[in-house]
Amino acid sequence: MNEIVTIENNEIKVAQEIVSKIVEFNKAKKEMEYQEKLLKDGLMKAMEEVGVKKFIIDGLSATIKDGSIRTTVDSKRLKEECPEIYEAYSKTSEVKPSLILTIAD
């Protein structure tokens, strides 16, 4: 295979450097997402206080999108109570394979 992933005794082994980098990147991503949320919350609050709904400064465009009500279909209930309607309106699409990584905190 390669040096990143190997198979030994029918078990997958991943290079410790790769595991460490993924964990490090995940921690940095979480921190950046948290900081982004703080910045966005503060910006939105300031915009609301001065009555501005949209602005563009130095390539940054900020727009406050109004909240709304969303209507969804309870597909589990529909399938149970009206399976023929569920089948008639269901559609199937291909989903590409992906890798899910979960980092223990």
DAHUUR-V525612 format. One record per run of one state. SS is the DSSP state (hx for helix, st for strand, lp for the rest). FROM is the first residue (numbers start at 1). TO is the last residue. If there is no record, write none. Layout:
BEGIN
SS,FROM,TO / SS,FROM,TO
END
This chain:
BEGIN
lp,1,4 / st,5,8 / lp,9,10 / st,11,14 / lp,15,15 / hx,16,50 / lp,51,53 / st,54,57 / lp,58,59 / st,60,63 / lp,64,74 / hx,75,81 / lp,82,82 / hx,83,89 / lp,90,105
END
